[in-house]
Amino acid sequence: MKKIILLFVIFWGVFNLYGQEIKYKMIKDKYHITDYSPKMEDQKYSPVAAGILSYLLPGGGHYYLNEGERGILFTTTYLIGAGILVKGVVNYIFGQGYGEETIYLGLFMAGGSMLWSIIDAVKIAKIKNLAYQDLEKNNTSILLQPVLINVKNDKMLGVSIAINF
């Protein structure tokens, strides 16, 4: 159990070291999934990759999306459900009580957390892509470059200014 907890802490730490300024909980009310178009240019996150990672390991897509807290929640819920499922199978095989009910509970918990993790990761990837698209559209930048100009054999040094907004 200590190894599993340590693994979660490492996952959370590694994926949050490369933190971004945009977190889902800050933008979830501003954007809606129906505004998303798969043909968007410069997508920061792939919804397909997030879904596949969440299928392979519930919460995996959330780690990819830098939503480590949500990822840990989904992974933990899945592992608890899988543990209940295994306990139910063992109880059923050895004829101990509550085997069948425990199997159903484990299946519901593990399967539900896996399905919810996939749907949630894809949704978050799309919402974050919308936010990054807006960020790039509304980004203002100023570029200063030195310029060397030759005018009638006189060399002039100047500065070129480019403003994008």
C-alpha positions as CSV (number, residue, x, y, z in Angstrom):
1,M,0.0,0.0,0.0
2,K,2.9,2.4,0.8
3,K,4.3,1.7,-2.7
4,I,1.0,2.6,-4.3
5,I,0.7,5.9,-2.3
6,L,4.3,6.7,-3.2
7,L,3.6,6.0,-6.9
8,F,0.6,8.4,-6.8
9,V,2.7,11.1,-5.1
10,I,5.4,10.7,-7.7
11,F,2.9,10.9,-10.6
12,W,1.3,14.0,-9.1
13,G,4.6,15.7,-8.5
14,V,6.1,15.0,-11.9
15,F,3.0,16.1,-13.8
16,N,2.6,19.2,-11.7
17,L,6.3,20.3,-12.0
18,Y,5.4,21.3,-15.6
19,G,2.4,23.2,-14.4
20,Q,0.5,25.5,-16.7
21,E,-1.3,28.6,-16.0
22,I,-4.6,27.2,-17.1
23,K,-6.4,24.7,-14.8
24,Y,-9.8,23.2,-15.6
25,K,-11.4,24.4,-12.5
26,M,-10.6,28.0,-13.4
27,I,-12.1,27.8,-17.0
28,K,-14.9,25.2,-16.7
29,D,-17.6,27.9,-16.6
30,K,-16.2,30.1,-19.4
31,Y,-16.1,27.5,-22.2
32,H,-18.6,24.8,-23.3
33,I,-17.7,21.6,-25.0
34,T,-20.1,22.3,-27.9
35,D,-17.9,25.1,-29.1
36,Y,-15.0,22.7,-29.7
37,S,-14.1,21.8,-33.3
38,P,-11.7,18.9,-34.0
39,K,-10.3,20.9,-36.8
40,M,-8.8,23.5,-34.5
41,E,-5.3,24.6,-35.3
42,D,-2.5,24.1,-32.8
43,Q,-4.2,21.9,-30.3
44,K,-2.1,21.7,-27.1
45,Y,-3.8,18.5,-25.9
46,S,-5.2,15.6,-27.9
47,P,-8.6,14.5,-26.7
48,V,-8.0,11.1,-28.3
49,A,-4.7,10.6,-26.4
50,A,-6.4,11.7,-23.2
51,G,-9.2,9.1,-23.7
52,I,-6.8,6.3,-24.6
53,L,-4.6,7.1,-21.6
54,S,-7.7,7.1,-19.3
55,Y,-8.7,3.7,-20.8
56,L,-5.3,2.2,-20.1
57,L,-5.2,3.6,-16.6
58,P,-8.2,5.5,-15.2
59,G,-6.8,8.9,-14.4
60,G,-4.0,8.6,-16.9
61,G,-5.5,11.1,-19.3
62,H,-5.8,13.6,-16.4
63,Y,-2.1,13.2,-15.7
64,Y,-1.4,14.0,-19.4
65,L,-3.6,17.1,-19.1
66,N,-1.8,18.3,-16.0
67,E,-4.8,17.7,-13.8
68,G,-3.0,15.4,-11.3
69,E,-5.5,15.8,-8.5
70,R,-8.3,14.5,-10.6
71,G,-6.1,11.8,-11.9
72,I,-5.3,10.6,-8.5
73,L,-9.0,10.6,-7.6
74,F,-9.9,8.4,-10.6
75,T,-7.0,6.0,-10.2
76,T,-7.7,5.5,-6.5
77,T,-11.4,4.9,-7.1
78,Y,-10.6,2.4,-9.8
79,L,-8.1,0.5,-7.7
80,I,-10.5,0.4,-4.7
81,G,-13.2,-0.9,-7.1
82,A,-10.8,-3.5,-8.5
83,G,-9.9,-4.6,-5.0
84,I,-13.5,-5.0,-4.1
85,L,-14.1,-7.0,-7.3
86,V,-11.2,-9.3,-6.5
87,K,-12.4,-9.8,-2.9
88,G,-15.9,-10.6,-4.2
89,V,-14.5,-13.2,-6.7
90,V,-12.5,-14.8,-3.9
91,N,-15.6,-14.9,-1.6
92,Y,-17.7,-16.3,-4.4
93,I,-15.2,-19.1,-5.2
94,F,-14.7,-20.1,-1.6
95,G,-18.4,-19.9,-0.8
96,Q,-18.1,-17.1,1.7
97,G,-20.9,-14.6,2.2
98,Y,-21.6,-11.6,0.1
99,G,-19.5,-12.8,-2.9
100,E,-22.0,-12.0,-5.6
101,E,-23.0,-8.6,-4.2
102,T,-19.4,-7.7,-3.8
103,I,-18.6,-8.6,-7.4
104,Y,-21.4,-6.3,-8.6
105,L,-20.2,-3.5,-6.4
106,G,-16.6,-3.9,-7.6
107,L,-17.7,-4.0,-11.2
108,F,-19.8,-0.9,-10.8
109,M,-17.1,1.0,-9.0
110,A,-14.2,0.0,-11.2
111,G,-16.1,0.1,-14.5
112,G,-17.9,3.4,-13.6
113,S,-14.7,5.1,-12.6
114,M,-13.0,3.9,-15.8
115,L,-15.9,5.1,-18.0
116,W,-16.2,8.4,-16.2
117,S,-12.4,9.0,-16.4
118,I,-12.4,8.5,-20.2
119,I,-15.4,10.9,-20.7
120,D,-14.0,13.5,-18.3
121,A,-10.5,13.5,-19.7
122,V,-11.7,14.0,-23.3
123,K,-14.0,16.8,-22.1
124,I,-11.2,18.5,-20.2
125,A,-8.8,18.2,-23.2
126,K,-11.4,20.0,-25.4
127,I,-12.1,22.7,-22.9
128,K,-8.4,23.4,-22.3
129,N,-7.8,23.6,-26.1
130,L,-10.5,26.2,-26.4
131,A,-8.9,28.2,-23.6
132,Y,-5.5,28.0,-25.1
133,Q,-6.9,29.0,-28.5
134,D,-8.4,32.1,-26.9
135,L,-5.2,32.8,-25.1
136,E,-3.3,32.8,-28.4
137,K,-5.9,34.9,-30.1
138,N,-5.8,37.5,-27.3
139,N,-2.1,37.5,-26.8
140,T,-0.4,40.8,-27.3
141,S,3.3,40.9,-28.0
142,I,6.0,43.5,-28.7
143,L,9.1,42.6,-30.6
144,L,12.1,45.0,-30.6
145,Q,14.9,44.3,-33.1
146,P,18.1,46.2,-33.9
147,V,18.3,47.5,-37.5
148,L,21.3,48.6,-39.5
149,I,20.4,51.0,-42.4
150,N,22.7,52.2,-45.2
151,V,21.7,55.6,-46.4
152,K,24.1,57.4,-48.9
153,N,27.1,55.5,-47.4
154,D,26.1,56.6,-43.9
155,K,25.3,53.7,-41.6
156,M,22.5,54.2,-39.2
157,L,21.6,52.1,-36.3
158,G,18.0,52.0,-35.2
159,V,15.3,49.9,-33.6
160,S,12.4,48.2,-35.3
161,I,9.2,47.7,-33.3
162,A,6.6,45.1,-34.1
163,I,3.4,45.1,-32.1
164,N,1.0,42.2,-32.4
165,F,-2.4,42.3,-30.8
